[in-house]
Amino acid sequence: MFTVIIPTHKRPTLLSRALQSLVAQTYRNFKVIVVDDAASYIPPYPDLANLQGKYTFVIRSDGAAGSGPAPSRNLALDLLATDYLMFLDDDDTLAPNHLEAMAQRLSLGAVPLLFCDFNVVNEDRTVTPPKLLSSESISLQPVTRESVYVLNRIPNSCLVYHRDVVKGLRFDTTLEIYEDWDFLLQCLDKHNLVHVTGATVNIHKSLADAPENMRRGNSRHDLTASVMIDLYRRHPAPDIQTRQARVDLLKNAGVDL
């Protein structure tokens, strides 16, 4: 039923942890597509073997520093063969019941877009395995389709898409930040969101000044306003109230829309 797409870039230890969280899933009807854009290490064969043939491991020959995960996600979308898909960042994990919780909701009727709550897991990655520093559960129940047109609070790993929703859609490889938001807004043009209660996704974060946080896009705060305005123009607000909320948000940041 599900395909889990994992783009990865030079983080074998974290990728192994993400794969182990998939091996531990209580719901077993899923496939995994891993796209490695660097091929700088031996693939995690033991973890892949534990997936018992449920995986495809792809090495992108066009991988380039700074290209980000968008090309890898797009390649995986071309390989999609299940009704539903989700994206999992290589440094994030899923609770053992995540896929089961999503499947239970879908058993009540087809849904184009599901999203769930998540845990923020702060950790120290200067040691192996990473050391837990703190964690906090975040509820996304207040999030609506209209609110996403103003500001996106949904981590990409918390979303489940029906394959018909993403048909013909791709991540914009020219965006240095917010490519996830742009992709979601493309989906919301014709579809709505359905919330599933429960923090079954773990979004792992390391120290703010850690080297991995200086990667492409993560330190480009100077692009925030300009890219937001670009996305606002690409994806017009669905109603007057949402448009005004956009204007107010930018005005509070000192930007006139």
C-alpha positions as CSV (number, residue, x, y, z in Angstrom):
1,M,0.0,0.0,0.0
2,F,2.8,2.5,0.9
3,T,6.1,3.5,-0.6
4,V,8.5,5.3,1.7
5,I,10.9,7.5,-0.3
6,I,14.2,8.3,1.4
7,P,16.7,10.7,-0.2
8,T,20.1,10.5,1.4
9,H,23.4,12.4,1.3
10,K,26.6,11.2,3.1
11,R,24.9,10.2,6.4
12,P,25.2,6.5,6.7
13,T,24.7,6.2,10.4
14,L,21.5,8.3,10.3
15,L,20.2,6.4,7.2
16,S,20.7,3.2,9.1
17,R,18.6,4.4,12.0
18,A,15.9,5.5,9.6
19,L,15.8,2.1,7.9
20,Q,15.8,0.3,11.3
21,S,12.6,2.3,12.1
22,L,11.0,0.9,9.0
23,V,12.1,-2.7,9.8
24,A,10.3,-2.3,13.1
25,Q,7.0,-1.3,11.5
26,T,4.0,-3.3,12.7
27,Y,2.3,-2.8,9.3
28,R,4.2,-4.7,6.7
29,N,2.5,-3.8,3.4
30,F,5.1,-1.2,2.2
31,K,8.1,-0.7,0.0
32,V,11.1,1.6,0.4
33,I,13.0,3.5,-2.2
34,V,16.4,5.0,-1.1
35,V,18.1,7.4,-3.4
36,D,21.7,8.1,-2.7
37,D,23.1,11.2,-4.4
38,A,26.7,10.8,-3.4
39,A,27.7,7.1,-3.2
40,S,30.4,8.0,-0.8
41,Y,30.0,4.9,1.4
42,I,29.0,1.2,1.2
43,P,25.2,0.9,1.3
44,P,23.8,-0.3,4.7
45,Y,23.4,-3.9,3.5
46,P,22.3,-5.4,6.9
47,D,19.5,-2.9,7.3
48,L,18.4,-3.4,3.7
49,A,18.5,-7.2,4.1
50,N,16.2,-6.9,7.1
51,L,13.6,-5.2,4.9
52,Q,13.3,-8.6,3.2
53,G,13.2,-7.5,-0.4
54,K,10.9,-4.5,0.2
55,Y,13.5,-2.0,-1.0
56,T,15.1,-0.4,-4.0
57,F,18.4,1.3,-3.6
58,V,19.3,3.8,-6.3
59,I,22.6,5.7,-6.7
60,R,22.1,8.9,-8.7
61,S,24.9,9.4,-11.2
62,D,24.1,13.1,-11.5
63,G,24.5,13.8,-7.8
64,A,26.1,17.1,-7.1
65,A,27.0,19.0,-4.0
66,G,24.3,21.6,-3.2
67,S,21.6,20.0,-5.3
68,G,19.5,19.0,-2.3
69,P,17.0,16.2,-2.0
70,A,14.6,17.4,-4.7
71,P,16.2,15.6,-7.6
72,S,16.4,12.4,-5.6
73,R,12.7,12.6,-4.6
74,N,11.7,13.3,-8.2
75,L,13.7,10.2,-9.4
76,A,11.9,8.1,-6.8
77,L,8.5,9.4,-7.8
78,D,9.2,8.0,-11.3
79,L,9.5,4.6,-9.7
80,L,6.3,4.7,-7.7
81,A,4.1,1.6,-7.9
82,T,1.9,1.8,-4.8
83,D,-1.3,3.7,-4.0
84,Y,0.2,5.8,-1.3
85,L,3.6,7.3,-0.7
86,M,5.5,9.3,1.9
87,F,8.8,10.9,2.2
88,L,11.2,10.3,5.1
89,D,14.3,12.4,5.6
90,D,17.4,10.2,6.2
91,D,17.9,11.7,9.7
92,D,14.2,11.2,10.8
93,T,12.5,8.0,12.0
94,L,9.0,6.6,12.3
95,A,7.4,5.1,15.4
96,P,6.7,1.4,15.0
97,N,2.9,2.0,14.7
98,H,3.1,4.8,12.2
99,L,2.2,2.9,9.0
100,E,-0.4,1.0,10.9
101,A,-2.0,4.2,12.1
102,M,-2.1,5.6,8.6
103,A,-3.5,2.3,7.2
104,Q,-6.2,2.3,9.8
105,R,-7.3,5.8,8.8
106,L,-7.3,4.9,5.1
107,S,-9.4,1.8,5.8
108,L,-12.2,4.2,6.6
109,G,-12.1,5.5,3.1
110,A,-9.7,6.9,0.5
111,V,-8.1,10.2,1.5
112,P,-5.9,12.3,-0.9
113,L,-3.6,13.8,1.7
114,L,-3.0,12.6,5.3
115,F,-0.8,14.3,7.9
116,C,0.0,13.4,11.5
117,D,1.6,15.0,14.6
118,F,5.3,14.6,15.4
119,N,8.0,14.6,18.0
120,V,10.9,17.0,17.9
121,V,13.9,15.0,19.1
122,N,16.9,17.2,19.9
123,E,20.2,15.3,19.9
124,D,24.0,15.6,20.0
125,R,25.4,14.1,16.8
126,T,29.1,14.6,17.8
127,V,28.8,11.1,19.3
128,T,27.8,7.8,17.8
129,P,25.0,6.9,18.2
130,P,23.5,10.4,18.6
131,K,22.8,11.3,22.3
132,L,19.3,12.3,23.2
133,L,19.1,15.8,24.6
134,S,15.3,16.4,24.8
135,S,12.1,15.7,23.0
136,E,8.7,17.4,22.6
137,S,5.4,16.3,21.0
138,I,3.9,18.8,18.5
139,S,0.2,18.7,17.6
140,L,-0.7,19.8,14.1
141,Q,-4.5,19.5,14.7
142,P,-4.9,23.3,14.2
143,V,-3.4,23.2,10.7
144,T,-5.8,23.7,7.8
145,R,-5.4,23.8,4.1
146,E,-5.8,27.6,4.2
147,S,-3.1,28.0,6.9
148,V,-0.6,26.1,4.7
149,Y,-1.1,28.8,2.1
150,V,0.2,31.3,4.6
151,L,2.9,29.3,6.4
152,N,3.8,25.6,6.3
153,R,4.1,23.9,9.7
154,I,3.9,20.3,8.4
155,P,7.2,18.4,8.2
156,N,7.5,16.5,4.9
157,S,7.9,13.2,6.8
158,C,4.4,13.7,8.4
159,L,2.5,13.6,5.1
160,V,1.0,10.7,3.2
161,Y,0.0,11.3,-0.4
162,H,-2.3,9.3,-2.7
163,R,-0.5,8.6,-6.0
164,D,-3.2,10.4,-8.0
165,V,-2.4,13.6,-6.0
166,V,1.2,13.7,-7.1
167,K,0.7,12.5,-10.6
168,G,2.6,14.9,-12.9
169,L,3.9,16.9,-10.0
170,R,7.6,17.2,-9.1
171,F,9.8,19.1,-6.6
172,D,11.3,22.3,-8.0
173,T,15.1,21.7,-8.1
174,T,15.8,25.4,-8.5
175,L,14.5,26.3,-5.0
176,E,17.2,26.5,-2.4
177,I,14.6,26.5,0.4
178,Y,10.9,25.7,0.8
179,E,10.8,23.1,-2.0
180,D,8.8,20.9,0.3
181,W,6.3,23.7,0.9
182,D,6.0,24.4,-2.9
183,F,5.3,20.7,-3.6
184,L,2.6,20.6,-0.9
185,L,1.0,23.7,-2.3
186,Q,0.9,22.1,-5.7
187,C,-1.0,19.2,-4.2
188,L,-3.4,21.5,-2.3
189,D,-4.5,23.2,-5.5
190,K,-7.0,20.5,-6.0
191,H,-7.0,18.5,-2.7
192,N,-7.6,19.0,1.0
193,L,-5.8,17.7,4.1
194,V,-7.0,15.2,6.7
195,H,-5.4,15.1,10.1
196,V,-4.6,11.9,12.0
197,T,-4.1,12.4,15.7
198,G,-0.9,10.9,17.2
199,A,2.8,11.8,17.1
200,T,4.1,8.9,15.2
201,V,6.9,10.7,13.3
202,N,10.2,11.7,14.9
203,I,11.9,14.8,13.5
204,H,15.5,14.6,14.8
205,K,17.4,17.9,15.2
206,S,21.0,18.5,16.1
207,L,22.7,21.5,17.7
208,A,22.1,24.7,15.7
209,D,25.8,25.2,15.0
210,A,26.5,21.6,14.0
211,P,28.1,21.2,10.6
212,E,25.2,19.3,9.1
213,N,23.0,22.3,9.8
214,M,25.1,24.4,7.5
215,R,24.1,22.4,4.4
216,R,22.3,23.7,1.4
217,G,19.3,25.9,2.4
218,N,19.6,25.5,6.1
219,S,21.6,28.7,6.6
220,R,20.0,30.7,3.8
221,H,17.8,32.9,6.1
222,D,18.4,35.7,3.7
223,L,16.2,34.0,1.1
224,T,13.2,33.5,3.4
225,A,11.2,36.6,2.4
226,S,12.0,36.5,-1.3
227,V,11.1,32.8,-1.6
228,M,7.9,33.2,0.4
229,I,6.8,36.0,-1.9
230,D,7.7,33.8,-4.9
231,L,5.6,31.0,-3.5
232,Y,2.7,33.4,-2.8
233,R,2.8,34.4,-6.4
234,R,3.0,30.8,-7.7
235,H,0.1,29.7,-5.5
236,P,-2.6,32.4,-5.1
237,A,-4.5,32.5,-1.8
238,P,-7.8,30.6,-2.0
239,D,-9.7,33.4,-0.4
240,I,-9.5,37.0,0.8
241,Q,-8.9,36.0,4.4
242,T,-5.9,33.9,3.5
243,R,-4.5,36.6,1.3
244,Q,-4.8,39.1,4.2
245,A,-3.1,36.7,6.5
246,R,-0.2,36.5,4.1
247,V,0.0,40.3,3.9
248,D,0.0,40.6,7.7
249,L,2.7,37.9,8.2
250,L,5.1,39.7,5.8
251,K,4.2,43.1,7.3
252,N,5.2,41.8,10.8
253,A,8.5,40.8,9.2
254,G,9.0,44.3,7.8
255,V,8.1,43.3,4.2
256,D,5.3,44.9,2.1
257,L,3.5,42.5,-0.2
